[in-house]
Amino acid sequence: MGIGAAIIYGIIQGLSEFLPVSSSGHLALLPHFLHTTDPGTFFDLWMHLGTALAVLVYFRSLIWQHVLLLFRSNFFLKKDVSNAQDLSLLKNLVISTVSTFILIIFLKKFALDFGRSQRFITFNMIFFGVILWLSDKFSMKNKNKLEDQNSLMNSNIRLKEAIIIGLSQAIAIFPGVSRSGITLTSSRFLGLTREHSVSYSFLLGLPVILGGIVFEVPQYLLSLGQTPQWGVWLTGLIVSFLVGLATVHLFLKWVGKIGLAPFFVYRLLLGILLIFFA
């Protein structure tokens, strides 16, 4: 893979990670259109690291605030009532993340064996696009309990809801599903506003991506038969970070106005194109 291909990978990852269109599905399909060898799932994970860093930078104040709260409080023990509301987001993220990792353990082998199939990606792109659109329509017709909240920290997600969102995120191990898309879908069905759903989804992706890097790096390095092309890899990482940072800002700014229907249309059209032309 050359620098040009790495730039394309970085741009696609930076755009598609935060939009509910499946970054993994797009990355898995890129070799077919670029006529290159598939760099594999670890390179995809490396591209995800760039967008994870974008989330860390964009939400740095909120993340740092909760890191400090973690060390100053009893966390899951509700002895300090003054911090209970502020800690709700952190607790929910931990619960959702644990749920995600538990289900991923059971799904990982099947996803590695069959997940990168073009037909499977096409099915996921269309099917999960449909339920994304339905979740947005359903939540709009049924005004929910969180609609009047103006802060992500004040979104009173219950234990059951945090578990459901976490389990749904695990399904995104299959390319074409979309991690942000499936968490947006479950969040909207559960009654979160678009803005809360997007912010929670972005933050929830951090532990999964960073955890995947930690677990996969040793195994990848041991399996290498040659030195990685670090210049190419760093190029893709930097591009995915910069494009991802811009995408986070714009998506958070526009999602309340445009809704999720345009992304359903995009997924549907892409799926149809893949059926007939790929």
C-alpha positions in Angstrom: 0.0 0.0 0.0 1.3 3.5 -0.9 0.8 6.9 0.6 -2.1 7.7 -1.7 -4.0 4.7 -0.7 -3.3 5.5 3.0 -4.7 9.0 2.5 -7.9 7.6 0.9 -8.3 5.1 3.8 -7.8 8.0 6.3 -10.4 10.2 4.6 -13.0 7.3 4.4 -12.4 6.4 8.1 -12.5 10.0 9.3 -15.9 10.5 7.5 -17.6 7.2 8.0 -16.6 6.4 11.6 -18.8 9.1 13.0 -21.5 9.0 10.4 -23.9 6.0 10.7 -22.7 4.4 7.5 -20.2 1.8 8.7 -16.5 2.7 8.5 -15.5 -1.0 8.8 -17.8 -1.8 5.8 -16.3 1.0 3.7 -12.7 0.0 4.6 -13.4 -3.6 3.9 -14.8 -2.7 0.5 -12.0 -0.3 -0.5 -9.6 -3.0 -1.8 -12.2 -4.1 -4.3 -12.4 -0.5 -5.7 -8.7 0.4 -5.4 -7.6 -3.0 -6.8 -5.2 -3.5 -3.9 -4.5 -6.2 -1.4 -6.7 -6.0 1.7 -4.5 -4.7 4.5 -6.5 -6.6 7.0 -8.5 -5.9 10.2 -5.5 -4.6 12.1 -4.9 -1.8 9.7 -8.6 -1.0 10.0 -8.2 -0.8 13.7 -5.2 1.5 13.2 -7.4 3.8 11.2 -9.9 3.7 14.0 -7.2 4.8 16.4 -7.0 8.1 14.5 -10.7 8.8 15.0 -10.5 7.7 18.6 -7.9 10.4 19.1 -10.2 12.9 17.5 -12.9 12.0 20.1 -10.4 12.4 22.9 -9.4 15.8 21.6 -12.9 17.1 20.9 -14.4 15.9 24.2 -11.2 16.5 26.2 -12.8 18.8 28.8 -15.7 16.4 29.5 -13.4 13.4 29.6 -10.9 15.1 31.9 -13.8 16.3 34.2 -15.0 12.7 34.6 -11.5 11.4 35.2 -11.1 13.8 38.1 -14.5 12.8 39.4 -13.6 9.1 39.2 -10.7 9.7 41.6 -12.6 12.0 43.9 -15.7 9.9 44.4 -16.9 6.5 45.4 -17.9 5.8 41.8 -20.5 3.0 42.0 -21.1 3.5 45.7 -23.7 6.2 46.1 -22.4 7.6 49.4 -21.5 11.0 47.9 -24.9 12.4 46.8 -23.4 15.6 45.4 -21.5 13.7 42.7 -24.2 11.2 41.9 -25.6 13.2 38.9 -22.2 14.1 37.5 -21.1 10.5 37.7 -24.1 9.1 35.9 -22.5 9.4 32.5 -19.3 7.7 33.6 -21.2 4.8 35.2 -23.4 4.4 32.1 -20.3 4.3 29.8 -18.7 1.6 32.0 -21.8 -0.5 32.0 -22.3 -0.2 28.3 -18.6 -1.0 27.6 -18.6 -4.1 29.8 -21.7 -5.3 28.0 -20.0 -4.7 24.6 -16.9 -6.6 25.4 -18.8 -9.6 26.8 -20.8 -10.0 23.6 -17.8 -9.4 21.4 -16.1 -12.4 23.0 -18.9 -14.6 21.5 -19.2 -12.9 18.2 -15.5 -12.3 17.3 -14.7 -15.6 15.6 -17.8 -15.6 13.4 -17.1 -12.0 12.4 -13.5 -12.8 11.5 -14.5 -15.8 9.4 -17.5 -14.4 7.6 -17.8 -10.7 8.4 -15.8 -9.3 5.5 -17.8 -11.1 2.8 -19.1 -8.5 0.3 -22.6 -10.0 0.3 -22.8 -9.9 4.1 -21.6 -6.3 4.2 -24.2 -5.4 1.5 -27.0 -7.0 3.6 -25.8 -5.2 6.8 -25.6 -1.9 5.0 -29.2 -2.1 3.9 -30.9 -3.8 6.8 -29.3 -1.8 9.6 -29.9 1.4 7.5 -33.6 0.6 7.6 -33.8 0.1 11.3 -31.7 3.3 11.8 -34.4 5.2 9.9 -37.2 3.5 11.8 -35.6 4.3 15.2 -35.5 8.0 14.3 -39.1 8.0 13.0 -40.3 6.1 16.0 -38.6 8.4 18.5 -39.9 11.5 16.8 -43.5 10.3 16.9 -43.2 9.3 20.6 -41.8 12.4 22.4 -39.5 10.9 25.0 -38.5 11.6 28.6 -35.1 13.0 27.7 -36.2 15.5 25.1 -36.1 18.4 27.5 -32.6 17.7 28.8 -29.9 20.1 27.7 -26.8 18.3 28.9 -25.3 14.9 28.1 -24.5 14.4 31.8 -28.1 15.0 32.7 -29.3 12.2 30.4 -30.7 9.8 33.1 -30.0 6.5 31.2 -31.1 3.6 33.4 -29.0 0.4 33.9 -31.2 -1.6 31.5 -30.7 1.0 28.8 -27.0 1.3 29.2 -26.7 -2.5 28.9 -28.9 -2.6 25.7 -26.8 0.2 24.1 -23.6 -1.7 25.0 -24.9 -5.0 23.6 -26.0 -3.3 20.4 -22.5 -1.8 19.9 -21.0 -5.3 19.9 -23.0 -6.1 16.7 -20.9 -3.6 14.9 -18.0 -6.0 14.9 -19.6 -7.1 11.6 -18.6 -4.7 8.8 -21.6 -2.9 7.3 -23.5 -2.6 10.6 -21.8 0.7 11.7 -20.8 1.2 15.4 -22.2 4.7 15.5 -25.3 3.6 13.5 -26.3 0.7 15.7 -25.7 2.7 19.0 -27.7 5.6 17.5 -30.5 3.2 16.6 -30.7 1.6 20.0 -30.4 5.0 21.7 -33.2 6.5 19.6 -35.5 3.5 20.2 -34.8 3.9 24.0 -35.8 7.6 23.9 -32.6 9.6 23.8 -32.5 12.8 21.7 -30.4 12.8 18.5 -27.8 15.0 20.1 -27.5 12.9 23.2 -27.4 9.7 21.1 -24.6 11.0 19.0 -22.5 12.3 21.9 -23.0 9.1 23.9 -22.1 7.0 20.8 -18.9 8.9 20.2 -17.7 8.5 23.8 -18.8 4.9 24.0 -16.5 4.0 21.1 -13.4 5.1 22.9 -12.9 2.1 25.2 -13.7 -0.5 22.5 -11.3 1.0 20.0 -8.5 1.6 22.5 -9.1 -1.8 24.1 -8.9 -3.4 20.6 -5.6 -1.8 19.9 -4.1 -3.0 23.2 -5.2 -6.6 22.7 -4.4 -6.8 19.0 -1.0 -5.1 18.9 1.0 -7.9 20.5 -0.6 -10.6 18.4 -0.1 -8.5 15.2 3.6 -7.8 15.9 4.2 -11.5 16.6 2.6 -12.5 13.3 4.6 -10.0 11.2 7.0 -11.3 8.6 8.4 -7.9 7.7 8.7 -4.4 9.1 5.4 -2.3 8.8 5.4 0.6 6.4 5.3 3.2 9.2 5.3 6.2 6.9 2.1 4.8 5.2 0.5 3.9 8.5 1.2 7.2 10.2 -0.1 9.0 7.1 -3.4 7.2 7.3 -3.6 7.8 11.1 -3.0 11.5 10.8 -5.5 11.9 8.0 -8.2 9.9 9.8 -7.6 12.0 12.9 -7.9 15.4 11.1 -10.9 14.4 9.0 -12.6 12.7 12.0 -12.2 15.9 14.1 -14.0 18.0 11.5 -16.7 15.3 11.1 -17.4 15.1 14.8 -17.9 18.9 15.0 -20.1 19.1 11.9 -22.2 16.0 12.7 -23.0 17.2 16.2 -23.9 20.6 14.8 -26.2 19.3 12.0 -27.7 16.0 13.3 -30.5 17.8 15.2 -31.6 19.5 12.0 -31.1 16.9 9.3 -32.0 13.8 11.2 -30.9 10.3 10.3 -33.0 9.8 7.1 -30.2 11.0 4.7 -27.9 8.3 6.0 -30.5 5.6 5.5 -30.9 6.8 1.9 -27.1 6.7 1.4 -26.8 3.2 2.9 -29.7 2.0 0.7 -28.2 3.4 -2.5 -24.8 2.0 -1.7 -26.2 -1.4 -1.0 -28.1 -1.4 -4.3 -24.9 -0.3 -6.1 -23.0 -3.1 -4.5 -25.6 -5.7 -5.5 -25.6 -4.7 -9.2 -22.1 -3.3 -9.9 -19.6 -4.6 -7.3 
